[in-house]
């Protein structure tokens, strides 16, 4: 399986990226896996890096429900909670879209190879091959990309004043539904 590129001008470029991100939409997407997953209804998953224990358990339970329901989940799967949710999702057969905050990985982890071969995993990057390390700026741009591609968003935890908190303002502007697993 070889990576593919989709230019901003290509008819296959996701229209919602242009609509929601405007000039901030990536000029090109690099992908590996099943592009048809982009057409599915998608839930974006976000969680701040630091997360209370009771929310961690709620996130894992929610990931198992999504896995069992076959819901397509899109995320950077970067924070510790998001990484564990990815492991839970990979134990089932739901479609998954993984968006790193850098270029596509050169080596594909063993646990991703079967889902890629089965057509239920898409790795999608809005960054050039020169972007090899995750930075706060790249993570912020990646989170906007994930949110723009999603149909709804679920936050496991939002740190007040953090990047996820800022993202909720953007979702409100887009009139996109979002929820949190935290109890008020």
C-alpha positions as CSV (number, residue, x, y, z in Angstrom):
1,X,0.0,0.0,0.0
2,X,1.4,3.3,-1.1
3,X,0.6,6.8,0.2
4,X,-1.6,9.0,-1.9
5,X,-1.9,12.8,-2.1
6,X,-5.0,14.9,-2.6
7,X,-4.5,18.5,-3.7
8,X,-6.8,21.3,-2.6
9,X,-7.9,21.6,-6.2
10,X,-8.7,17.9,-6.6
11,X,-12.4,17.1,-6.7
12,X,-11.7,14.3,-4.1
13,X,-10.5,16.9,-1.6
14,X,-13.0,17.0,1.3
15,X,-15.3,19.9,0.7
16,X,-15.9,20.5,4.5
17,X,-12.2,21.3,4.9
18,X,-12.6,24.2,2.4
19,X,-15.9,25.3,3.9
20,X,-14.9,25.2,7.5
21,X,-11.2,26.1,7.4
22,X,-11.1,28.4,4.3
23,X,-7.6,29.6,3.6
24,X,-6.3,27.7,6.6
25,X,-7.2,24.4,4.9
26,X,-4.1,22.4,4.0
27,X,-3.0,22.7,0.3
28,X,-2.5,19.0,0.2
29,X,-3.5,15.9,2.2
30,X,-1.3,12.8,2.3
31,X,-3.2,9.6,3.0
32,X,-2.6,5.9,3.5
33,X,-5.5,3.6,3.6
34,X,-9.2,3.6,2.6
35,X,-10.2,7.0,1.4
36,X,-13.9,5.9,1.4
37,X,-13.9,6.3,5.2
38,X,-14.1,10.0,4.6
39,X,-17.6,9.6,3.3
40,X,-18.8,8.0,6.5
41,X,-20.4,9.9,9.4
42,X,-17.5,10.6,11.8
43,X,-17.2,11.4,15.5
44,X,-14.1,13.4,16.4
45,X,-12.4,12.4,19.6
46,X,-10.4,14.9,21.7
47,X,-8.9,14.7,25.2
48,X,-6.5,17.0,27.0
49,X,-3.2,15.5,27.9
50,X,-4.0,15.7,31.6
51,X,-7.3,14.1,32.5
52,X,-9.1,13.2,35.8
53,X,-9.3,9.4,36.5
54,X,-13.1,9.2,36.5
55,X,-13.1,10.8,33.0
56,X,-10.5,8.3,31.8
57,X,-12.7,5.4,32.6
58,X,-15.7,7.1,30.9
59,X,-13.6,7.6,27.8
60,X,-12.6,4.0,27.7
61,X,-16.2,2.9,28.1
62,X,-17.3,5.3,25.3
63,X,-14.6,3.9,23.0
64,X,-15.8,0.4,23.6
65,X,-19.4,1.5,22.8
66,X,-18.2,3.1,19.6
67,X,-16.2,0.0,18.7
68,X,-19.2,-2.3,19.3
69,X,-21.5,0.1,17.3
70,X,-19.1,0.3,14.4
71,X,-18.9,4.1,14.6
72,X,-16.2,5.8,12.6
73,X,-13.9,7.7,14.9
74,X,-11.5,10.4,13.7
75,X,-8.7,11.7,16.0
76,X,-5.1,12.5,16.3
77,X,-4.9,9.7,18.9
78,X,-2.0,11.6,20.5
79,X,-2.9,12.2,24.2
80,X,-2.6,9.2,26.5
81,X,-6.4,8.8,26.8
82,X,-6.8,9.0,23.0
83,X,-4.0,6.4,22.5
84,X,-5.8,4.0,24.8
85,X,-9.1,4.6,23.0
86,X,-7.3,3.8,19.7
87,X,-6.2,0.5,21.2
88,X,-9.8,-0.3,22.3
89,X,-11.1,0.6,18.8
90,X,-8.4,-1.5,17.1
91,X,-9.7,-4.6,19.1
92,X,-12.9,-4.4,17.1
93,X,-13.8,-3.6,13.5
94,X,-15.0,0.0,13.4
95,X,-13.6,2.4,10.8
96,X,-10.9,4.7,12.1
97,X,-9.3,7.8,10.7
98,X,-6.0,8.7,12.4
99,X,-4.6,12.2,11.8
100,X,-1.0,12.7,13.1
101,X,0.2,16.2,13.8
102,X,3.1,15.7,11.4
103,X,3.8,13.9,8.1
104,X,2.7,10.3,7.7
105,X,4.8,7.9,9.7
106,X,7.5,6.2,7.8
107,X,7.0,2.9,9.7
108,X,3.5,1.6,10.3
109,X,3.0,0.1,13.8
110,X,2.2,-3.6,13.7
111,X,-1.2,-3.1,15.3
112,X,-2.2,-0.8,12.4
113,X,-1.3,-3.1,9.6
114,X,-4.2,-5.4,9.7
115,X,-6.8,-2.6,9.9
116,X,-5.1,-0.9,7.0
117,X,-5.1,-4.1,4.9
118,X,-8.8,-4.7,5.8
119,X,-9.7,-1.2,4.6
120,X,-11.0,0.1,8.0
121,X,-8.1,2.4,8.8
122,X,-7.2,5.7,7.1
123,X,-4.1,7.6,8.1
124,X,-4.5,11.2,6.9
125,X,-2.0,14.1,7.3
126,X,-2.3,17.7,6.3
127,X,1.4,18.2,6.7
128,X,4.4,18.0,4.3
129,X,7.1,15.3,4.6
130,X,9.4,18.0,6.2
131,X,7.1,18.1,9.3
132,X,8.6,15.1,11.2
133,X,8.1,16.2,14.8
134,X,4.9,17.1,16.6
135,X,4.8,20.7,17.8
136,X,2.0,22.7,19.6
137,X,1.4,24.6,16.4
138,X,1.1,21.5,14.3
139,X,-1.2,19.8,16.9
140,X,-3.4,22.9,16.9
141,X,-3.7,22.8,13.1
142,X,-4.3,19.0,13.2
143,X,-7.1,19.4,15.8
144,X,-8.8,22.0,13.5
145,X,-8.4,19.5,10.6
146,X,-9.9,16.6,12.6
147,X,-12.8,18.8,13.8
148,X,-13.5,20.1,10.3
149,X,-13.7,16.6,9.0
150,X,-16.0,15.4,11.8
151,X,-19.8,15.5,11.8
152,X,-19.8,15.7,15.6
153,X,-17.2,15.9,18.3
154,X,-16.8,14.3,21.7
155,X,-14.3,15.7,24.3
156,X,-13.3,13.3,27.0
157,X,-11.8,16.2,29.0
158,X,-11.4,19.9,28.3
159,X,-8.7,21.8,30.2
160,X,-10.1,25.4,30.8
161,X,-8.1,27.8,28.6
162,X,-6.4,24.9,26.8
163,X,-6.4,23.9,23.1
164,X,-9.6,21.9,23.4
165,X,-11.3,24.8,25.1
166,X,-10.3,27.0,22.2
167,X,-11.5,24.4,19.8
168,X,-15.0,24.4,21.3
169,X,-15.4,28.1,20.3
170,X,-14.6,27.2,16.7
171,X,-17.1,24.3,16.8
172,X,-19.7,26.8,18.1
173,X,-19.0,29.1,15.1
174,X,-19.4,26.1,12.8
175,X,-22.6,25.1,14.5
176,X,-21.2,21.7,15.0
177,X,-22.6,19.5,17.8
178,X,-20.1,18.5,20.5
179,X,-20.3,16.9,23.9
180,X,-18.1,16.1,26.8
181,X,-17.8,13.0,28.9
182,X,-17.3,15.0,32.1
183,X,-20.2,15.3,34.5
184,X,-21.2,18.8,35.5
